């Protein structure tokens, strides 16, 4: 349950930064978002010591993991199970693997886009993603793609492609972040691909006879509405198989 601030009725949101400049930049974005999100901004604090003494207790903490002497990670460990919901800010892309070991509503790597910050806050506050849509680039510029229209997502370099029945779009949100944000919507078929459970029409076993090569057999998913096929990693097949339509499950022998 979200912790509300006495006299406001809204969840308290606290920024914890390594310096005053970080707190000012993030607080300015939060003031804009506070006009349409149910939250009460608490005075930002610099450093771990002030964070531990912060009153009143916040419902959500936006925590800079770049605090000196790894204090950001120490705070995350202390708060992640029984404390506030966390939105973590790794200091660099190189620190993402370590940051992903922590339990958090979202990870955001500076510089922070306000639409990404809003999505992270909605998850932390329990209000869902912004209109359940993903900000992406299409032929006509920036668009909001409804999540329930996305058939699959595939990592492509530093971008992730979103496939709908209408076409393909690109977002700079990481595949791992999208997997955490929509665990009920998508299943991971491969390390570089998420597939909408509702989009799965069936599966086909790809054998060397079909490919003309000598690779080991593997399964690929057939999708509703598009001819695209998504290869399934061998270690993920047991989980993916459970998402197949019932008629296929009844006839499949493996």
Secondary structure, 3 states (H helix, E strand, C coil): CCCECCCCCCEEEEEEECCHHHHHHHHHHHHHHCCCCCEEECCCEECHHHHHCCCCCCCEEEEECCCHHHHHHHHHHHHCCCCCEEEEECCCHHHHHHHCCCCCCEECCCCCCHHHHHHHHHHHHCCCCHHHEEEEEECCEEEEEEHHHCCEEEEECCEEEEECCCCEEEECCCHHHHHHHCCCCEEEEECCEEEEHHHEEEEEEECHHHHCCCCCCEEEEEECCCCCEEECCHHHHHHHHCCCCHHHHHHCCC
